Amino acid sequence: MPKYYKASEVAELLNYNKTTIIRWIKAGKIKGQKIGRDWRIPEDEVKRLLGEKAEVTRAVLYARVSGRDQKEDLETQLKLLEQYAVGKGYQIVEEIKEIASGLNENRKGLKKLIKLAREKKFDVLIITYPDRLTRFGFKYLEELFSAYDVRIETVFTKDKTPKEELVEDLMTIITSFAGRLYGLRSHKNRKFVQEFKKLLREVEKE
């Protein structure tokens, strides 16, 4: 009797999510059948998929900083991403770097990532931290890329307390707001941000 794997088991083996595997079955890309409430994939099909997966994993590296005075950090990010990709045995097909706010949804780099994913040009997107891709709504972007069969891998994860995350998010919003109101390089902008940082430090002491 042939052996069958659950969709969740195949997803783990291929490093995709279960939703993607089920979508592939329904689209006819993967042989599978529904047994009860679960989708099952025959062992020979799993072996075929593992063989295809082992051939090559195409990776795109994405690095971002908010200001031009952080160009050195931008290059450091890329080096870390390259080391990670090489260590995983991935084929680097594109490196995208940009200087822009993580709150900006119209970034050229982000648009290019989505275009490449839609055109099936890569399999994995590598970033250093989730907030390099976006300050808010990371889960939504993760779902979007997953719909194009692209997974996101982060080199590092930040273990922050809810308070630390809230403070960082507030600083991001205020910095973006001040930049639009006064101009990114203006004296008023710097003063506004510095005063807000001072206020946050005083609140944290209480």
DRENGU-63739 format. One record per residue (C-alpha): x, y, z. Coordinates in steps of 0.5 Angstrom, whole numbers, plus 500, padded with zeros to 3 digits. Example, Ala and Ser with C-alpha at 12.3 -4.5 7.8 and 13.67 -1.06 7.14 Angstrom:
<atoms>
525491516 527498514 
</atoms>
This chain:
<atoms>
500500500 503507498 505512503 502518504 504525507 500530510 500537507 503540513 508535513 510536505 510544507 515543512 519538508 519544502 520550507 513553505 507554508 501549508 496554504 501554499 502546498 494546498 493551493 498547488 494541489 488544487 491548481 494541479 501542480 502537485 499530485 494529492 487527494 483529500 482523505 477526510 478533512 486533510 489533503 494527502 500527498 503520495 510519497 513518490 510525489 514528495 520525493 519528486 518535489 524534494 528533488 526539484 527543490 534540491 536543484 536550486 533556490 533562487 534568492 533576492 537580498 534586500 537591504 534598507 536604511 532610512 538616511 544617507 548617513 547610514 550608507 555604511 550600514 547598508 553595505 554591512 547589511 548586504 555583506 551579512 545577507 550574502 554570507 547567509 545566502 552562501 551558507 544556505 547554498 542559495 543562488 543569489 539572483 538579485 541584490 536590492 538596496 535603498 535609502 528610504 523610510 520603512 513607512 513609505 509604501 511606494 519605495 522603488 525597491 519594494 515595488 521591484 521585489 513584488 514585481 520579481 515575485 509576481 514574475 516567479 523570478 526568485 524563491 526566497 527573500 532574505 532580509 536582516 530584520 523584519 523592519 528592514 522590509 517594512 515598519 508596519 504590516 510585515 505579516 501582510 507582506 509575508 502573506 503577499 509574497 507567499 501567494 507568489 510562492 516566495 518565502 521570507 527569511 530573516 538573518 536575525 530576529 529582535 527579542 524586544 519587550 512590548 514597551 520597546 517595540 512601542 517606543 520604536 514604533 512611536 519614534 518611527 512615526 514621529 521621525 517620518 512626520 517631522 521629515 514631511 513637515 519640516 524637511 528631512 535635513 532641516 534644523 526644525 526636523 532635528 530639533 523636533 525629533 530630539 525633543 521627542 526622544 527627550 520626552 520618551 526618556 523622561 516617560 521611561 524613567 517614571 
</atoms>
